């Protein structure tokens, strides 16, 4: 139904620049316009912004946001939201770091074992917290906003309790050398990890019945239920997968910083929601693509990098990201009204 409405809207209107821009807006959202503005402004403000070296650095930095945004996207697809994505990242970081240092304190030569079990501990922590969110939303019918907001407090408290508010250091050097700063075929390893996960998720969502059912749930949960889709189970799985992806982000950031920290994902909820919405995902669910999310995360990273080069205060950068999110939500609402004039 939504596709038919979109095609009908795209078919209307006179040919010309405005109609062409409108078609782009309806197909992919506001991102292309924001990207052009970003490149023009920061390219003018800094000669280094569009350099190959800087763009590669932005790609590496954005890889962490890409993975976290994919976690957020899984939840948005089923008309949910995950305000705890940053906390899950922090808990995964702390869990992995504590596991590694604990094993090394007992067996200093068991570096490989510490790495494997530490990474698994981080991924498990993320998955478990995602599953708890999924149980709360899918089984007990807690509103996603309240469930994940509560998880934010719980997870942050646990991370602070486990670390006493101090970073967990003393991690194996090979963790940072490989996952943090490793290079494969001239491309930083974090980029490869992000692209691999994105490709797998794109296949899952675009080529399987599971993915189509997630879109159906977000589009109309009642209709999906009447069609025989197990909406509760799939919603639970969406949160669980999102938690796992957030866990991956936590492990990767731990490797980058060579420490486990309780506040590592503090800005991730805002940034991931902004990346998803700017990339074409809808807060009402059932819309968006993995490619759009990647481009949205890349745009956020470009803006942050451009502001750093322009020496914009870090606190003001949060203001800018917040304003971009508000604008993106307004544009998303406007786009939804155009696509569904009777909705």
Protein Blocks (a to p, Z undefined) as FASTA:
>chain_A
ZZmmmmmmmmgccedjklmmmmmmmmnojmlmmmmmmmmmmmmmpmklmpmklmmmmmmm
mmmmmmmmmmmmmmmmnopacfklmmmmmmmmmmmmmmmmmmmmmmmmlmmlmmmmmmmm
mmmmmmmmmmmmmmmmmmnopafklmmmmmmmmmmmmmmmmnnopacehiafklmmmmmm
gceehiafklmmmmmmmmmmmmmmmmcmklmmmmmmmmommlmmmnopafklmmmmmmmm
mmmmmmmmmmmmmmmnopacfklmmmmmmmmmmmmmmnopafkgoiacfklmmmmmmmmm
mmmmmmmmnopafklmmmmmmmmmmmmmmmmmmmmmmmmmmZZ
